[in-house]
Amino acid sequence: MGKVPFTRDGLENLKIEYNNLKKIERPEIIKAISIAREHGDLSENAEYHAAKEKQSFIEGRISELEDVLSRAEIIDLSKLNGTKVTFGTTVKVFDEDLDEEVTYSIVGPYETDLEKKLISVTSPLARALLGKEVNSVVEANTPRGIKVYEIIDIKVI
């Protein structure tokens, strides 16, 4: 598999999550499983089964993060000029369907947060915007159908 692009902050946040899982969450769930075992019959012990399920999730996430972190590549945003939409740019667009301006930052797939308007470089909207300049009109084939945007401004994150 190839490299996974990150902003410096995005990679730091992923490292924090990884360390939290390994140093806090994993030991806590091991302790919870041990305590649940002490309650007797494991076949009808809901606490034990819930703890084992959470442990499975934690171990899976740790494995996923180890893989991603081993392939992480920080993109040097200082080399971007902000004339075209690229990874690491913040794009202000006019959403013709909503009749309003919306600002998105284009980040790596593991940094996505729609509430903060951080969209993955692999998302349909980002793919439609990549390489375009201010005043360009783009059509993005989104899960909600084709949406039309006009690029108003581009800045480096």
C-alpha positions as CSV (number, residue, x, y, z in Angstrom):
1,M,0.0,0.0,0.0
2,G,1.1,3.6,-0.6
3,K,1.7,6.5,1.5
4,V,-1.1,8.2,3.4
5,P,-1.1,12.0,3.3
6,F,-1.4,14.1,6.5
7,T,-1.2,17.6,7.7
8,R,1.2,18.0,10.6
9,D,-1.7,18.6,13.0
10,G,-3.7,15.6,11.6
11,L,-0.8,13.2,12.1
12,E,-0.2,14.5,15.6
13,N,-3.9,13.9,16.5
14,L,-3.7,10.4,15.2
15,K,-0.6,9.7,17.3
16,I,-2.4,11.0,20.4
17,E,-5.3,8.6,19.7
18,Y,-2.9,5.7,19.2
19,N,-1.0,6.4,22.4
20,N,-4.3,6.8,24.3
21,L,-5.5,3.4,23.0
22,K,-2.2,1.7,23.9
23,K,-1.5,3.3,27.2
24,I,-4.9,4.0,28.7
25,E,-7.8,2.2,26.9
26,R,-6.0,-1.2,26.5
27,P,-4.9,-1.5,30.2
28,E,-8.4,-0.3,31.4
29,I,-10.2,-2.9,29.3
30,I,-7.8,-5.7,30.4
31,K,-8.6,-4.8,34.0
32,A,-12.4,-4.7,33.2
33,I,-12.2,-8.1,31.7
34,S,-10.4,-9.4,34.8
35,I,-13.0,-8.0,37.1
36,A,-15.9,-9.4,35.0
37,R,-14.3,-12.8,35.1
38,E,-14.4,-12.7,38.9
39,H,-18.2,-12.5,38.7
40,G,-18.5,-16.2,37.8
41,D,-20.2,-17.9,34.9
42,L,-18.9,-16.2,31.7
43,S,-21.7,-17.6,29.5
44,E,-24.3,-15.2,31.0
45,N,-21.9,-12.4,32.1
46,A,-22.9,-9.3,30.1
47,E,-20.1,-7.2,31.6
48,Y,-17.6,-9.8,30.4
49,H,-19.0,-10.0,26.8
50,A,-19.2,-6.2,26.6
51,A,-15.6,-5.8,27.7
52,K,-14.4,-8.5,25.3
53,E,-16.3,-6.7,22.5
54,K,-14.7,-3.4,23.4
55,Q,-11.3,-5.1,23.6
56,S,-11.7,-6.4,20.1
57,F,-12.6,-2.9,18.8
58,I,-9.5,-1.4,20.6
59,E,-7.2,-4.0,19.3
60,G,-8.5,-3.6,15.8
61,R,-8.1,0.2,15.9
62,I,-4.6,-0.1,17.3
63,S,-3.7,-2.4,14.4
64,E,-5.2,0.0,11.9
65,L,-3.4,3.0,13.3
66,E,-0.1,1.1,13.4
67,D,-0.5,0.4,9.7
68,V,-1.5,4.0,8.9
69,L,1.2,5.6,11.0
70,S,3.8,3.4,9.3
71,R,2.7,4.8,5.9
72,A,2.0,8.4,7.0
73,E,3.6,11.2,5.0
74,I,3.4,14.8,6.2
75,I,2.8,17.1,3.2
76,D,4.8,20.3,3.5
77,L,2.2,23.0,3.2
78,S,4.8,25.7,3.0
79,K,5.5,24.7,-0.6
80,L,1.9,25.4,-1.6
81,N,1.0,28.7,-3.2
82,G,-2.7,28.6,-2.9
83,T,-3.5,29.4,-6.5
84,K,-5.0,26.0,-7.2
85,V,-7.0,23.6,-5.0
86,T,-4.7,20.9,-3.6
87,F,-4.3,18.8,-0.5
88,G,-3.7,21.3,2.4
89,T,-5.8,24.1,1.0
90,T,-8.9,25.7,2.4
91,V,-11.5,26.5,-0.2
92,K,-14.4,28.9,0.0
93,V,-17.1,27.9,-2.4
94,F,-20.6,29.1,-3.3
95,D,-23.0,26.2,-3.0
96,E,-25.6,26.8,-5.6
97,D,-28.1,24.3,-4.1
98,L,-27.9,25.9,-0.6
99,D,-27.4,29.4,-2.0
100,E,-24.7,30.1,0.5
101,E,-20.9,30.2,0.9
102,V,-19.2,27.2,2.6
103,T,-15.5,26.8,3.5
104,Y,-13.8,23.4,3.4
105,S,-10.3,22.3,4.2
106,I,-8.9,19.4,2.1
107,V,-7.0,16.9,4.3
108,G,-6.0,13.3,4.4
109,P,-8.6,10.5,4.7
110,Y,-7.8,10.0,8.5
111,E,-8.3,13.7,9.3
112,T,-11.8,14.0,8.0
113,D,-14.3,15.8,10.3
114,L,-17.4,17.1,8.6
115,E,-18.5,19.1,11.6
116,K,-15.2,21.1,11.3
117,K,-15.5,21.1,7.4
118,L,-12.4,19.0,7.0
119,I,-13.0,16.8,3.9
120,S,-10.9,14.0,2.6
121,V,-8.8,14.5,-0.5
122,T,-10.5,11.3,-1.8
123,S,-14.1,12.6,-1.3
124,P,-16.2,13.3,-4.4
125,L,-16.2,17.1,-3.6
126,A,-12.5,17.3,-3.1
127,R,-11.8,15.3,-6.2
128,A,-14.0,17.7,-8.2
129,L,-12.2,20.7,-6.7
130,L,-8.6,19.5,-7.1
131,G,-6.6,21.5,-9.6
132,K,-9.2,24.2,-10.0
133,E,-8.7,27.9,-9.5
134,V,-10.7,30.8,-8.2
135,N,-13.9,31.5,-10.2
136,S,-14.0,27.9,-11.5
137,V,-17.4,26.3,-11.5
138,V,-17.3,22.6,-10.6
139,E,-19.8,19.8,-10.5
140,A,-19.4,17.2,-7.8
141,N,-21.1,13.8,-8.0
142,T,-21.9,13.4,-4.3
143,P,-24.0,10.7,-2.6
144,R,-26.9,13.3,-2.7
145,G,-26.6,13.7,-6.5
146,I,-24.7,16.2,-8.6
147,K,-24.0,19.5,-6.8
148,V,-22.6,22.7,-8.4
149,Y,-20.0,24.9,-6.7
150,E,-18.2,28.1,-7.6
151,I,-14.7,28.5,-6.1
152,I,-14.5,31.9,-4.4
153,D,-11.2,31.7,-2.5
154,I,-8.3,29.4,-2.0
155,K,-5.8,29.5,0.9
156,V,-3.2,27.2,2.3
157,I,-4.3,25.7,5.6
